[in-house]
Amino acid sequence: MKKLIMSIAISLILSLAFITQAAEKDFVVDQLIKQDTSTQFSTIQAAVTAANNFITQNNTNIVKINIDKGTYSPKNTIKVGNNIMLTGTIDPLTNKPETIISGSNNNERIFDLTGLCYVEDLTLENGSSDDAITGGGAAYMESNSDGQPTLMDCTITDCKSDNDGGGVFCKSGKIINCTISKCKSGNDGGGAYCTGKSIITGGTFYDNNTPIDDGNEGGGIYLGTNGMAYGGTSADPLIVRDNLSETGGGVFCKGTITGGVFSHNKTTKNNGQGGGIFLAGGTLNGFPSHPVLISYNSAEYGAGVYDAGGSIIGTYNSGMTPFVKTSLIWIIANHALHNNPTGGGGYGGGIYYSGEATITGALIMYNRAYKDGAGTATHNAYDNGVINCIMGYNIIDSTPHSESGNVEYFHTKPVVSNISKLLKSNIEKYLKEYIG
């Protein structure tokens, strides 16, 4: 018999650290336990309701609900509000959640999270939403005057939404170190749709997708204007891989990305744009603690990145050897394809840029393009987009032994330089260490 243990404590909150005071009350969900019927509940929602009552009666700050391992199948959406913290059980060997909440794909998302609340260490699966306005098969998140909801260290898989956000629709909140996979949206944001003041810190987004041929964006993540995503090196790495979308196979970004690995993503339509990332006026930053690697992505325009008036900001220091150890943005081994025999495509293996886009201090190597601009490409008159970048060994498919793809297509002021064979050797060595 599954157990749901809810321990309620008066707490003070400082970031995510909770200081438990003397008063404490336990609630247990298990039909076999008859010690105190007033502390028994048959559903998670009933436990949440009791916690809300306890908060009101005792004027507490944080109530913590510990959910025992097992699989739970709620019939309706679990609504979690201010000052509630739901925590699952972690397998000590695999470090993965043993508490599973299954939505059974009944057009009821698993969680509505509103205000200052926390959900952590859970697996959320088979959630679905038919909400025509929002979305989020596993969770809908929205802040209020008391604070933002937080989804942390959770695994979200096999969820879907008829609208945006196959896994999560985050109107405002924090998604920290979560794994979101095999989710599908009817519109934008196959894995997560983040708008408003949403923050993604670390985590893995893989094998998510949006529909083909419907103008959809962000296979892994849709990041709105005020949204932010962070990926560190050893702490809180952000990995976005193997996602599909018509535009922005990995990420469609209007906000700010700082750090992360974006690999093996692709667009799914003829003339698809931004295999790894589509920057819709957004910003891609590389910092020492938050470097960026964009590799093995594919699209017809901008296999690594399609920069539509956004900013790519890395670093450049020609005195450093090897450069790769101090470069903060690598755009490596992406491929601009040509899937439509009667149309365009095949431009910008590393980057395709338009509008007043800027690319500074990036390392652009080993990219390919079917037609032109294996390193970078543009068809616009604005010709000051690429500044102090290192570029080399990018190849046009039609001329496999040529490096003519290093310069921008239709670009009047080449501002990039080829790299030496010694530097190439150093980079290859470091790539093997970094990528494996």
MOQUILIN-V326612 format. One record per backbone hydrogen bond with DSSP energy under -1.0 kcal/mol. NH is the residue of the N-H (numbers start at 0). CO is the residue of the C=O. E is the energy in kcal/mol with one decimal. If there is no record, write none. Layout:
nh/co/e
NH/CO/E
NH/CO/E
This chain:
nh/co/e
3/28/-1.2
5/26/-4.0
7/24/-3.7
9/22/-1.1
11/18/-1.1
13/16/-2.0
16/13/-2.5
18/11/-1.8
20/9/-2.3
24/7/-2.3
26/5/-3.0
27/38/-2.6
28/3/-1.7
32/29/-1.6
38/35/-2.2
39/36/-1.3
46/42/-1.5
47/43/-2.4
48/44/-2.6
49/45/-2.2
50/46/-2.2
51/47/-2.4
52/48/-2.1
53/49/-2.3
54/50/-2.4
55/51/-2.2
56/52/-2.5
57/53/-2.3
58/54/-1.7
62/82/-2.8
64/84/-3.5
66/86/-3.3
69/97/-2.1
71/99/-3.0
77/109/-3.0
79/111/-3.0
82/115/-3.0
83/80/-1.2
84/62/-2.6
85/117/-3.0
86/64/-3.0
87/119/-2.0
90/95/-2.9
94/90/-2.5
97/88/-3.9
99/69/-3.1
100/122/-3.2
101/71/-2.9
102/124/-3.0
104/125/-3.7
110/137/-2.2
111/77/-2.3
112/139/-3.2
113/79/-2.4
114/141/-2.2
116/114/-1.5
117/83/-2.4
118/149/-2.3
119/85/-2.5
120/151/-1.4
122/98/-2.6
123/154/-3.1
124/100/-2.2
125/156/-1.2
128/159/-1.2
135/163/-1.2
135/164/-1.2
137/166/-2.6
138/166/-1.4
139/110/-1.9
140/168/-2.5
141/112/-2.1
143/146/-2.1
146/143/-1.1
149/116/-2.2
150/173/-2.9
151/118/-2.8
152/175/-2.5
154/121/-2.4
155/178/-3.4
156/123/-2.3
157/180/-1.2
159/126/-2.2
160/183/-1.9
161/128/-2.8
163/133/-1.5
164/187/-2.6
165/188/-1.9
166/190/-1.1
167/190/-1.5
168/138/-2.4
169/192/-3.1
170/140/-2.6
173/148/-2.3
174/198/-2.8
175/150/-2.9
176/200/-3.2
178/153/-2.4
179/203/-2.9
180/155/-2.7
181/205/-1.2
183/158/-1.9
184/208/-1.6
185/160/-1.2
185/162/-1.3
186/162/-2.4
188/216/-2.6
189/217/-2.2
191/219/-1.3
192/167/-2.7
193/221/-3.1
194/169/-2.6
197/195/-1.7
198/172/-2.5
199/227/-2.8
200/174/-2.6
201/229/-3.1
202/236/-1.6
203/177/-1.8
204/238/-2.8
205/179/-1.9
206/240/-1.1
208/182/-2.0
209/243/-1.2
217/246/-2.4
218/247/-2.1
219/249/-1.1
220/249/-1.7
221/191/-2.5
222/251/-3.1
223/193/-3.3
226/223/-1.6
227/197/-2.2
228/255/-2.3
229/199/-2.7
230/257/-2.5
231/235/-2.3
238/202/-2.7
239/260/-3.0
240/204/-2.3
241/262/-1.4
243/207/-2.2
244/265/-1.3
246/215/-1.3
247/272/-2.6
248/273/-2.1
250/275/-1.4
251/220/-2.3
252/277/-3.1
253/222/-3.1
255/226/-2.1
256/282/-2.9
257/228/-2.9
258/284/-1.9
259/290/-2.3
260/237/-2.8
261/292/-2.9
262/239/-2.1
263/294/-1.5
265/242/-2.1
266/297/-1.4
267/244/-1.2
271/268/-2.0
273/300/-2.5
274/301/-1.6
275/302/-1.2
276/303/-1.5
277/250/-2.6
278/305/-2.9
279/252/-2.7
280/278/-1.3
282/254/-2.4
283/310/-3.0
284/256/-3.3
285/312/-1.9
286/289/-1.9
289/286/-1.1
291/327/-2.7
292/259/-2.3
293/329/-2.5
294/261/-2.1
295/331/-1.1
297/264/-2.0
298/334/-1.2
300/271/-2.0
301/346/-2.1
302/347/-2.1
304/349/-1.6
305/276/-2.3
306/351/-2.9
307/278/-2.5
308/306/-1.2
308/353/-1.7
310/281/-2.1
311/357/-2.9
312/283/-3.0
313/359/-2.9
314/360/-1.6
319/316/-1.9
324/321/-1.1
325/322/-1.9
326/322/-1.9
329/291/-2.8
330/362/-3.2
331/293/-2.4
332/364/-1.9
334/296/-2.4
335/367/-2.6
336/298/-2.0
342/339/-1.1
345/299/-1.8
346/299/-2.2
347/371/-1.6
348/372/-1.4
349/373/-1.1
350/374/-1.7
351/304/-2.3
352/376/-2.4
353/306/-2.5
356/354/-1.2
357/309/-1.9
358/384/-3.8
359/311/-2.9
360/386/-1.9
362/328/-2.7
363/389/-3.0
364/330/-1.8
365/391/-1.1
367/333/-2.7
368/394/-1.5
369/335/-1.9
370/345/-2.7
374/404/-2.8
376/350/-1.9
377/408/-1.3
386/358/-3.0
389/361/-2.1
390/416/-2.1
391/363/-1.7
394/366/-2.5
396/368/-3.1
398/395/-1.3
401/398/-2.4
405/402/-1.9
406/403/-1.1
410/407/-1.3
423/419/-2.3
424/420/-2.3
425/421/-2.0
426/422/-2.4
427/423/-2.6
428/424/-2.0
429/425/-2.0
430/426/-2.7
431/427/-1.8
432/428/-1.4
433/429/-2.2
434/430/-3.5
